[in-house]
Amino acid sequence: MYCADVIKYLFFFALIRRNEFRRTAIMRRYIKITLLFYTLIGVLEMFAQNTQRRADSIEMMRLKKSVSENYFSKGKQEYENAGKAIQFAIKLRDTTHLAELYKMIGVISYFSGEHDQALKFYFKSLDLYRIKRNLTGEASVYNEIGTLYKKNNRLKEAQEMFDNSYLIAVNNKDTLSMATALNNGGIVDEMSNELSAALLNYKQALNLYEMVKDTIGQSYCYENIGGVYLMQNNFNQSEEFLLKSLNLRLIKKLDQPTAFAYHYLGELYNKKGENAKAISMFNNALKIAQRIQYPDLVQRAYYSLSESFKKAGDYQQSLTYFSKATAVKDSLFNASRSEQLAEIQTKYEVENKNIENKLLKQKIELEIQKAKNNNIIMVVLIFGVLVLIFGGIFYYKRRQNHLEIQTQLKVQQAEQEQRLRISHDLHDHVGAQLSYVVSNLDIANVEFGQQQYDLRRLQSVTDMSKQAILTLRETVWALSNEAISLEAFSDKFKAYVQKMSEFSTHTNIQILDRIGRNDTLPPNVALHLFRICQEAFSNALKHAKAANISIEIVSTDSVFFECKIYDTGIGFNIEEAVNKGHYGLHNMRHRAKEIGALYELKSIPNQGTEVRITIKQKNTTYA
């Protein structure tokens, strides 16, 4: 502000020098004093700004040092410091330190289980490293992104990230980054059950780490090699390498890697049948994981302890740790995590493409300007004509490729949506039923050890197992056909009603079907409709206490499909049931929305309930 004022007064002074005030000595002296005053203020302001900038820079470096030293062991505590350091770096326009901070806060988010947030920070870091042409930093971020994808079982994309890192490291002659990429690639091979390839990568990475004397990297290679030998049941070799890894980490005082070393040793002893040693190792891992607030490892330690105590015959302790593990797992579970990661990656690629287009446009403009400055307008015109010709050809081919890619993407998206619907259906029904069976069997095991028997529990397990088999058969029925006729759907549901009402002698059930059109349903639509009708009939049969239940399935020229289930039972307050979080009502409404159907629920206390599901026109979107 003050510097601008100085320039203004200098300009004003120059004008005055050329007019009538030139002859007035008093006015000239006044102007000189004014200029001197504002110049002094400007200098003081610049000094203050530089002083503040130095102070901000010092504080940023202090925070960054704290984060870099502790973000592996005290991630959540350092998250706030990382955020403050990032604000200082943005204010100072220090892109070099900002890139490092984005990567570190991404690692903190990763170990806190916030993978979508971590991916956003990684992409910000990657962009800055690219702008700075920092190949070492770029390779390191690719390794972190690959690790995140690997954790979410996106192995193909993970391997692409590690390959990118390795190529950059080779071109940059960066031995450390090469070793890291090889080590991470070995993990992907191991997860793909290609153990020989994994072992080869690990040993190559170990040689590189030894070459640069990186003991931390060596510890990870020792751990991974020991893990492969464990998978091959080579217990002696496995124990040798895992102990080497643990010793190096204890020397370096690395909390998070040390916890993993204890955990893998626990798995080794568990597999060897040495339960006491295994439990000791898992407890060591658990203590560190709880201290550094690493929920994924806490969950794994709980499950491992549950399994070890189960082998030792202590079912009470086993059940306790299993419950703790389940609680941690539920707190971490996020069914849309993979979709969120894919969405973030897509947004990043679009933004990156826009930046590339912008840079390309600037480059072309610069070339044109140079051509004009060199008086080669004719060459530019010829070049422009050629660009238009080849651009038209390129655009045509690119348009054709784009259409093909879009078609493939739509097919892949439809397949992915189909898989998600299947997985949701199995999770909601068969998964819940089998979880009930497993839970009761675990309790029965404990009761058996204590010489206590409850035949009702075994009967309940038997009934639920049969129900799970029935549910699975219904799912297979729906998905094993490319299309299901309306008549086949009606027959299947009528058979289900008859089966469920075999012993309901106090309820009169009437079924009317009017299928007036020869048409079909896509398998996933048929499955959703079947589950909705199944839930509505089950509610009427079990809870309505109705003397009469009427079922009407209709398909006419005016309505593609409609199923109405009505009972004369006790009814209920819909608003009250919804507020209480009735899962069945929510599930029916959600399934109807999934397939674009109209769902209606009417109920009056002491008068009855009606559920109506309608598809007015055939919709191929959900095929």
TIVOSE-165967 format. One line per 3 residues: number of its first residue (from 1); for each residue z, y, x of C-alpha. Coordinates in Angstrom, 2 decimals, padded with zeros to 5 digits, m for minus. Each point is the difference from the previous one (the first is absolute). Layout:
BEGIN
NUM = Z:Y:X | ...
END
This chain:
BEGIN
1 = 000.00:000.00:000.00 | 001.04:002.47:002.70 | m002.93:m000.93:002.25
4 = m002.35:000.81:m002.87 | 001.70:003.37:m000.41 | m000.48:000.66:003.70
7 = m003.73:m000.71:m000.28 | m000.17:002.23:m003.07 | 001.61:002.92:001.76
10 = m002.17:m000.50:003.09 | m003.05:000.21:m002.20 | 001.41:003.04:m001.74
13 = 000.71:001.59:003.37 | m003.58:m000.61:001.13 | m001.34:001.76:m003.07
16 = 002.32:002.93:000.47 | m001.22:000.41:003.53 | m003.44:000.72:m001.39
19 = 000.91:002.62:m002.58 | 001.85:003.25:m000.38 | 003.39:m001.42:001.01
22 = m001.40:m000.40:003.48 | 000.88:003.59:000.73 | 003.54:m000.19:m001.33
25 = 002.36:m001.04:002.83 | 003.03:m000.41:m002.27 | m001.80:m002.39:m002.32
28 = m001.30:m002.07:002.92 | 003.56:m000.28:001.40 | 001.30:m001.10:m003.40
31 = m002.67:m002.67:m000.29 | 000.74:m001.31:003.52 | 003.73:m000.27:m000.78
34 = m000.78:m001.83:m003.28 | m002.32:m002.41:001.77 | 002.59:m000.62:002.68
37 = 002.65:m000.71:m002.64 | m002.12:m002.53:m001.90 | m001.14:m001.63:003.24
40 = 003.63:m000.48:001.01 | 000.82:m001.54:m003.40 | m003.00:m002.32:000.31
43 = 001.11:m001.14:003.45 | 003.52:m000.66:m001.29 | m001.39:m001.97:m002.95
46 = m002.17:m002.15:002.28 | 003.02:m000.63:002.23 | 002.08:m001.04:m003.02
49 = m002.78:m002.31:m001.22 | m000.31:m001.63:003.41 | 003.78:m000.41:000.20
52 = 000.07:m001.64:m003.47 | m002.95:m002.21:000.94 | 001.79:m001.19:003.13
55 = 003.14:m000.72:m002.03 | m002.03:m001.96:m002.61 | m001.73:m001.94:002.75
58 = 003.32:m000.92:001.64 | 001.47:m001.14:m003.33 | m003.13:m002.02:m000.80
61 = 000.18:m001.77:003.36 | 003.72:m000.73:m000.49 | m000.65:m001.56:m003.41
64 = m003.03:m001.94:001.29 | 002.05:m001.40:002.90 | 002.68:m001.18:m002.42
67 = m002.59:m001.65:m002.26 | m001.88:m001.68:002.87 | 003.23:m001.48:001.38
70 = 001.44:m001.25:m003.30 | m002.73:m000.60:m002.59 | m000.03:m003.76:000.60
73 = 003.77:m000.43:m000.32 | 001.03:002.93:m002.23 | m003.09:000.47:m002.10
76 = 001.42:001.47:m003.18 | 002.36:002.32:001.86 | m002.89:001.36:002.06
79 = m002.36:000.47:m002.96 | 001.39:003.47:m000.74 | m000.23:001.03:003.67
82 = m003.61:m001.16:000.11 | m000.79:002.08:m003.10 | 001.57:003.12:001.54
85 = m001.86:m000.56:003.28 | m003.27:m000.31:m001.92 | 000.63:003.34:m001.73
88 = 000.58:001.66:003.39 | m003.17:m001.61:001.42 | m002.06:001.25:m002.96
91 = 001.46:003.49:000.38 | m000.75:000.00:003.74 | m003.43:m001.61:m000.58
94 = 000.94:m002.58:002.61 | m002.40:m002.81:m001.01 | 000.83:m002.13:003.05
97 = 003.66:m000.46:m000.92 | m000.86:m000.02:m003.72 | m002.17:m003.10:000.45
100 = 002.85:m001.83:001.76 | 002.52:001.05:m002.66 | m002.23:m001.18:m002.86
103 = m000.29:m003.40:001.69 | 003.77:m000.27:000.54 | 000.91:001.02:m003.56
106 = m002.59:m002.56:m001.15 | 001.84:m002.71:001.96 | 003.31:001.15:m001.56
109 = m001.54:m000.27:m003.50 | m001.42:m003.44:000.87 | 003.35:m001.44:001.05
112 = 001.59:001.55:m003.11 | m002.41:m001.97:m002.19 | m001.98:003.09:m001.12
115 = m003.39:m001.30:001.11 | m002.18:002.31:m002.11 | 001.78:003.05:001.47
118 = m000.31:m001.46:003.51 | m003.76:m000.44:m000.39 | m000.42:003.66:m000.99
121 = 001.82:001.15:003.15 | m002.03:m002.38:002.18 | m003.28:001.40:m001.29
124 = 001.19:003.58:000.64 | 000.91:m000.99:003.56 | m003.36:m001.74:000.48
127 = m001.91:003.11:m001.09 | 001.86:002.22:002.47 | m000.49:m002.44:002.89
130 = m003.72:m000.09:m000.77 | m000.24:003.79:m000.01 | 001.87:000.12:003.32
133 = m002.21:m002.86:001.34 | 003.20:m001.82:000.98 | m001.27:m003.58:000.25
136 = 003.37:m001.45:001.02 | 001.67:001.53:m003.04 | m002.84:m001.12:m002.28
139 = 000.30:m003.59:001.26 | 003.77:000.02:m000.57 | m000.39:001.15:m003.63
142 = m002.60:m002.71:m000.68 | 002.60:m002.52:001.21 | 002.61:001.41:m002.41
145 = m002.43:m000.04:m002.95 | m000.97:m003.58:000.87 | 003.67:m001.00:000.09
148 = 000.51:001.52:m003.47 | m003.03:m001.82:m001.42 | 001.20:m003.24:001.62
151 = 003.40:000.41:m001.65 | m001.75:000.30:m003.39 | m002.13:m003.11:000.75
154 = m003.24:002.01:000.23 | m001.01:m002.01:003.07 | m003.70:000.92:000.13
157 = 000.71:003.75:000.00 | 002.86:m000.51:002.46 | m002.31:m001.76:002.45
160 = m002.54:002.84:m000.34 | 002.69:002.51:000.97 | 001.07:m002.07:003.03
163 = m003.65:m000.42:001.04 | m000.49:003.78:m000.20 | 003.09:000.50:002.16
166 = m001.15:m002.58:002.55 | m003.51:001.50:000.35 | 001.41:003.49:000.51
169 = 002.51:m001.31:002.53 | m002.72:m001.85:001.95 | m002.26:003.08:000.12
172 = 002.96:002.15:000.98 | 001.25:m002.59:002.53 | 003.40:000.13:m001.71
175 = 001.67:m003.26:001.01 | 003.10:000.51:m002.17 | m002.00:000.61:m003.19
178 = m002.22:m003.00:000.81 | 003.10:m002.21:000.27 | 001.41:001.31:m003.29
181 = m003.28:m000.61:m001.85 | m000.29:m003.56:001.40 | 003.60:m000.77:m000.94
184 = m000.48:001.29:m003.55 | m003.30:m001.85:m000.35 | 001.82:m003.18:000.99
187 = 002.41:000.53:m002.90 | m002.95:000.17:m002.42 | m001.37:m003.25:001.47
190 = 003.44:m001.57:m000.40 | 000.21:001.08:m003.64 | m003.47:m001.54:m000.50
193 = 001.38:m003.25:001.52 | m002.32:000.27:003.03 | 002.78:m000.83:002.43
196 = m002.15:m000.67:003.09 | m001.73:003.38:m000.30 | 003.36:001.69:m000.62
199 = 001.55:m001.60:003.11 | m002.97:001.10:002.12 | 000.32:003.61:m001.19
202 = 003.75:000.04:000.63 | m000.36:m001.29:003.56 | m002.77:002.50:000.80
205 = 002.17:002.80:m001.37 | 002.99:m001.26:002.05 | m002.06:000.18:003.22
208 = m000.94:003.63:m000.76 | 003.59:000.96:m000.86 | 001.19:m001.57:003.26
211 = m002.71:001.93:001.86 | 001.32:003.36:m001.27 | 003.65:m001.23:000.18
214 = 000.65:000.63:m003.71 | 003.04:m002.18:m000.70 | 000.12:000.96:m003.69
217 = m003.56:m001.21:m000.50 | 000.83:m003.15:001.95 | 002.90:m000.69:m002.37
220 = m002.36:000.07:m003.00 | m002.43:m002.39:001.72 | 002.85:m002.37:000.90
223 = 001.14:000.09:m003.62 | m003.50:m000.66:m001.39 | m000.71:m002.83:002.47
226 = 003.36:m001.56:m000.89 | m000.90:000.29:m003.66 | m003.28:m001.90:000.46
229 = 001.78:m002.77:001.93 | 002.53:m000.16:m002.84 | m002.82:m000.47:m002.52
232 = m001.30:m002.83:002.24 | 003.52:m001.56:000.10 | 000.17:000.50:003.77
235 = 003.69:000.93:m000.16 | 000.78:000.15:003.74 | m002.88:002.36:000.80
238 = 000.78:002.06:m003.09 | 003.68:000.42:000.95 | m000.94:000.99:003.57
241 = m002.29:002.85:m001.08 | 002.21:001.21:m002.87 | 003.02:000.25:002.32
244 = m002.12:001.97:002.51 | m000.92:002.41:m002.78 | 003.64:000.39:m001.10
247 = 001.26:000.66:003.54 | m002.57:002.75:000.65 | 000.88:001.72:m003.29
250 = 003.73:m000.21:000.63 | m000.56:001.65:003.40 | m002.05:002.77:m001.60
253 = 002.50:000.33:m002.89 | m002.72:m000.15:m002.67 | 001.66:m000.58:m003.36
256 = m002.92:m000.86:m002.27 | m001.84:m002.33:002.44 | 003.32:m001.64:000.96
259 = 000.68:m000.76:m003.67 | m003.36:m001.75:m000.26 | 000.70:m001.97:003.17
262 = 003.26:m001.30:m001.50 | m001.79:m000.85:m003.24 | m002.77:m002.02:001.68
265 = 002.58:m001.87:002.06 | 001.80:m000.78:m003.25 | m003.22:m001.43:m001.43
268 = m000.40:m002.13:003.14 | 003.55:m001.43:m000.22 | m000.41:m000.47:m003.74
271 = m003.12:m002.06:000.56 | 001.76:m002.02:002.71 | 002.83:m000.78:m002.44
274 = 002.63:002.00:001.95 | 001.38:001.82:m003.05 | 003.01:001.60:001.70
277 = m002.17:001.69:002.64 | m002.54:001.02:m002.64 | 002.65:001.63:m002.19
280 = 001.41:001.87:003.01 | m003.46:001.39:000.91 | m000.79:001.01:m003.59
283 = 003.36:001.79:m000.28 | m000.75:001.94:003.20 | m003.39:001.01:m001.40
286 = 001.56:000.99:m003.35 | 002.64:002.24:001.59 | m002.60:001.96:001.97
289 = m002.41:000.22:m002.95 | 002.76:001.39:m002.24 | 001.05:002.51:002.66
292 = m003.52:001.37:000.53 | m000.76:m000.18:m003.75 | m003.05:m002.29:000.26
295 = m000.22:m001.58:m003.50 | m002.84:m002.46:000.73 | 001.97:m001.66:002.78
298 = 003.22:000.07:m002.06 | m001.82:m001.92:m002.73 | m001.37:m002.58:002.48
301 = 003.42:m000.51:001.56 | 001.60:m000.58:m003.41 | m002.64:m002.61:m000.92
304 = 000.36:m001.74:003.36 | 003.80:m000.12:m000.31 | m000.34:m001.39:m003.53
307 = m002.26:m002.78:001.27 | 002.29:m000.79:002.96 | 003.13:m000.27:m002.17
310 = m001.96:m002.15:m002.44 | m000.87:m002.40:002.82 | 003.64:000.01:001.08
313 = 001.04:m001.00:m003.55 | 001.80:003.27:m000.74 | m001.75:000.76:m003.30
316 = 002.36:002.80:m000.98 | m000.83:002.02:003.12 | m003.67:m000.89:m000.42
319 = m000.04:001.33:m003.55 | 001.83:003.17:001.06 | m002.52:000.87:002.71
322 = m002.90:m000.97:m002.24 | 001.24:002.47:m002.63 | 000.32:002.74:002.62
325 = m003.53:m000.69:001.26 | m001.38:000.13:m003.52 | 001.71:003.35:m000.63
328 = m001.53:001.50:003.15 | m003.40:m001.46:m000.87 | 000.12:001.50:m003.50
331 = 000.82:003.42:001.46 | m003.03:m000.22:002.32 | m002.49:m001.59:m002.41
334 = m002.97:002.19:m000.87 | m002.84:m001.73:m001.84 | m002.42:002.90:000.55
337 = 000.69:000.38:003.74 | m003.30:m001.53:001.07 | m001.92:002.12:m002.53
340 = 001.76:003.13:001.26 | m000.90:m000.81:003.62 | m003.63:m000.55:m000.95
343 = m000.03:003.28:m001.94 | 001.45:001.92:002.95 | m002.53:m001.54:002.37
346 = m002.87:000.92:m002.36 | 001.20:003.59:m000.29 | 000.27:000.23:003.77
349 = m003.53:m001.33:000.48 | m001.38:002.51:m002.53 | 001.83:002.89:001.66
352 = m001.12:m001.20:003.43 | m003.60:m000.16:m001.23 | 000.25:003.59:m001.29
355 = 001.26:001.14:003.39 | m002.86:m001.81:001.74 | m002.52:001.59:m002.37
358 = 001.50:003.41:000.65 | m000.15:m000.50:003.76 | m003.57:m001.27:m000.28
361 = m000.97:003.07:m002.03 | 001.56:002.32:002.58 | m001.84:m001.82:002.78
364 = m003.36:000.36:m001.76 | 000.65:003.71:m000.62 | 000.83:000.48:003.67
367 = m003.21:m001.75:001.07 | m002.05:002.15:m002.35 | 001.67:003.14:001.33
370 = m000.75:m001.02:003.58 | m003.59:m000.64:m000.94 | m000.27:003.50:m001.50
373 = 001.58:001.57:003.08 | m002.55:m001.79:002.21 | m002.93:001.22:m002.16
376 = m001.22:m003.50:m000.90 | m000.32:000.61:m003.74 | m003.15:m002.06:m000.20
379 = 001.76:m003.03:001.48 | 002.81:000.46:m002.47 | m002.45:000.06:m002.92
382 = m001.69:m003.18:001.20 | 003.38:m001.61:000.52 | 001.00:001.05:m003.50
385 = m003.10:m001.61:m001.51 | 000.68:m003.22:001.88 | 003.63:000.07:m001.10
388 = m001.07:000.37:m003.62 | m002.44:m002.92:000.28 | 002.37:m002.34:001.76
391 = 002.91:001.29:m002.06 | m001.87:m000.90:m003.18 | m000.70:m003.50:001.32
394 = 003.59:m000.34:001.20 | 001.34:001.30:m003.30 | m002.11:m002.48:m001.94
397 = 001.16:m002.95:002.11 | 003.58:001.22:m000.03 | m000.16:000.39:m003.76
400 = m001.19:m003.59:m000.34 | 002.76:m001.23:002.33 | 002.55:002.08:m001.91
403 = m001.02:m001.60:m003.30 | 000.28:m003.48:001.52 | 003.41:000.80:001.46
406 = 001.20:001.43:m003.32 | m001.11:m003.17:m001.77 | 001.85:m002.17:002.54
409 = 003.10:002.17:m000.30 | m000.02:m000.31:m003.79 | m000.24:m003.78:000.29
412 = 002.80:m000.07:002.57 | 002.11:002.35:m002.14 | m000.52:m002.22:m003.06
415 = 001.01:m003.06:002.05 | 003.06:001.82:001.32 | 001.03:001.09:m003.49
418 = m000.47:m003.57:m001.20 | 002.24:m001.31:002.80 | 002.64:002.64:m000.77
421 = 000.01:m000.90:m003.69 | 000.37:m003.69:000.83 | 002.81:000.69:002.47
424 = 001.80:002.24:m002.51 | m000.31:m002.63:m002.71 | 001.29:m002.78:002.27
427 = 002.81:002.23:001.27 | 001.07:001.09:m003.49 | 000.02:m003.48:m001.48
430 = m000.23:m002.97:002.38 | 001.80:001.91:002.78 | 002.89:000.93:m002.27
433 = 000.25:m003.52:m001.41 | m000.05:m001.66:003.43 | 002.54:002.51:001.30
436 = 002.27:m001.05:m002.87 | m000.56:m003.68:000.93 | 000.68:000.59:003.73
439 = 003.10:002.05:m000.72 | 001.48:m002.65:m002.29 | m000.87:m002.79:002.44
442 = 001.83:001.87:002.76 | 003.03:000.31:m002.26 | m000.32:m003.67:m000.94
445 = 000.00:m000.90:003.70 | 003.24:001.88:000.44 | 001.51:m001.70:m003.07
448 = m001.14:m003.38:001.29 | 001.78:000.62:003.29 | 003.12:000.91:m001.94
451 = m000.28:m003.09:m002.27 | m000.63:002.20:m003.03 | m002.80:m000.76:m002.44
454 = m001.42:001.99:m002.89 | m002.66:m002.00:m001.85 | m000.95:003.09:m002.01
457 = m001.11:001.72:003.19 | m002.24:m002.95:000.93 | m001.46:m000.05:m003.51
460 = m000.64:003.75:000.28 | m001.80:m000.52:003.32 | m002.11:m002.76:m001.55
463 = m000.97:002.18:m002.99 | m000.86:002.98:002.19 | m002.09:m002.20:002.36
466 = m001.99:m001.25:m002.99 | m000.46:003.56:m001.18 | m001.24:001.03:003.46
469 = m002.53:m002.85:m000.03 | m001.15:001.06:m003.48 | m000.34:003.63:001.09
472 = m001.97:m001.00:003.09 | m002.33:m002.16:m002.11 | m000.61:002.96:m002.30
475 = m000.87:002.17:002.99 | m002.33:m002.66:001.43 | m001.62:m000.40:m003.44
478 = m000.77:003.69:m000.16 | m001.23:000.40:003.58 | m001.92:m003.26:000.44
481 = m002.76:001.19:m002.36 | m002.49:002.80:000.58 | 000.35:000.93:m003.66
484 = 002.14:m001.22:m002.93 | m001.37:m000.02:m003.54 | 001.99:001.64:m002.77
487 = 000.22:m003.34:m001.78 | 001.38:m001.71:003.11 | 002.59:002.74:000.35
490 = 001.03:m000.36:m003.63 | 000.26:m003.80:000.32 | 002.07:000.30:003.18
493 = 002.46:002.41:m001.59 | 000.30:m002.08:m003.17 | 000.81:m003.05:002.15
496 = 002.67:002.03:001.77 | 001.52:001.12:m003.33 | 000.13:m003.56:m001.28
499 = 001.62:m001.23:003.23 | 002.66:002.73:m000.03 | 000.83:m000.42:m003.69
502 = 000.40:m003.80:m000.03 | 003.74:000.21:m000.47 | 000.15:003.23:m002.03
505 = 000.43:m001.65:m003.39 | 001.51:003.09:m001.63 | m003.02:002.23:000.64
508 = m003.23:m000.13:m001.98 | m002.93:000.83:002.31 | m003.44:000.92:m001.38
511 = m003.08:000.38:002.26 | m003.27:001.55:m001.15 | m003.01:000.46:002.28
514 = m003.24:001.69:m001.04 | m002.37:m000.19:002.98 | m003.21:001.48:m001.34
517 = m001.85:000.62:003.26 | m001.05:m002.25:002.85 | 001.28:001.97:002.98
520 = 002.09:m000.51:003.14 | 002.92:001.53:001.88 | 000.21:000.50:003.79
523 = 002.66:m002.38:001.43 | 002.45:002.72:001.04 | m000.30:001.70:m003.42
526 = 000.58:m003.32:m001.74 | 003.09:m000.62:002.14 | 001.47:003.43:m000.77
529 = m000.67:m000.44:m003.74 | 001.55:m003.47:000.07 | 003.16:001.30:001.72
532 = 000.34:002.86:m002.52 | m000.40:m002.32:m003.00 | 002.30:m002.54:001.68
535 = 002.73:002.60:000.50 | m000.31:001.34:m003.56 | 000.19:m003.48:m001.57
538 = 002.85:m001.07:002.29 | 002.01:003.10:m001.01 | m000.61:m000.69:m003.69
541 = 000.96:m003.67:000.34 | 003.11:000.48:002.17 | 001.47:003.33:m001.07
544 = m001.30:001.00:m003.45 | 001.84:m002.71:m002.00 | m002.99:000.11:m002.34
547 = m000.76:m002.32:m002.89 | m003.74:000.70:000.30 | m002.28:000.82:002.94
550 = m003.65:000.86:m000.62 | m002.67:m000.02:002.73 | m003.47:001.41:m000.60
553 = m002.82:m000.09:002.60 | m003.11:001.93:m001.01 | m003.42:000.71:001.53
556 = m002.59:001.78:m002.15 | m002.93:002.37:000.39 | 002.33:002.99:m000.27
559 = 002.80:m001.31:002.26 | m000.73:m002.02:003.15 | 003.47:m001.59:000.07
562 = 003.29:000.46:m001.84 | 003.19:m002.08:m000.09 | 002.84:000.86:m002.40
565 = 003.38:m001.75:000.13 | 002.36:000.83:m002.89 | 003.46:m001.34:m000.84
568 = 002.44:000.58:m002.87 | 003.03:m000.05:002.27 | 002.85:002.35:000.84
571 = m002.16:002.59:001.78 | 001.38:002.46:002.54 | 000.12:003.65:001.06
574 = m003.05:000.47:002.28 | 001.24:003.19:001.66 | 003.36:m001.57:000.80
577 = m001.66:m003.12:001.46 | m002.33:002.10:002.18 | 002.89:002.12:001.31
580 = 001.85:m003.17:000.96 | m002.98:m000.99:002.17 | m001.16:m003.04:m001.99
583 = m002.28:m001.69:002.56 | m002.10:m001.95:m002.54 | m000.97:003.12:m002.00
586 = m000.87:001.88:003.18 | m002.04:m002.94:001.30 | m002.04:m000.31:m003.20
589 = m000.81:003.72:000.01 | m000.90:m000.09:003.71 | m002.30:m003.01:m000.37
592 = m001.79:001.61:m002.95 | m000.59:003.15:002.04 | m001.32:m002.12:002.89
595 = m002.85:m001.40:m002.14 | m000.63:003.12:m002.09 | 001.39:m001.48:m003.21
598 = 001.86:001.78:m002.82 | 003.62:m001.18:m000.32 | 002.04:000.75:m003.14
601 = 003.61:m000.94:m000.70 | 001.72:000.58:m003.35 | 003.51:m001.17:m000.88
604 = 002.50:000.88:m002.72 | 003.57:m001.36:000.17 | 000.60:m002.77:m002.58
607 = m003.67:000.09:m001.10 | m002.05:m001.46:002.83 | m002.23:000.68:003.00
610 = m003.76:000.26:000.52 | m001.89:m000.10:003.31 | m003.71:000.80:m000.02
613 = m002.33:m000.18:003.03 | m003.56:001.30:m000.53 | m003.19:000.26:002.07
616 = m002.47:001.96:m002.13 | m003.04:m000.47:002.23 | m000.83:m002.41:002.81
619 = 000.70:001.64:003.35 | m001.60:m001.48:003.12 | 002.03:002.23:002.32
622 = 002.74:m002.63:000.20 | m002.32:m002.97:000.37
END
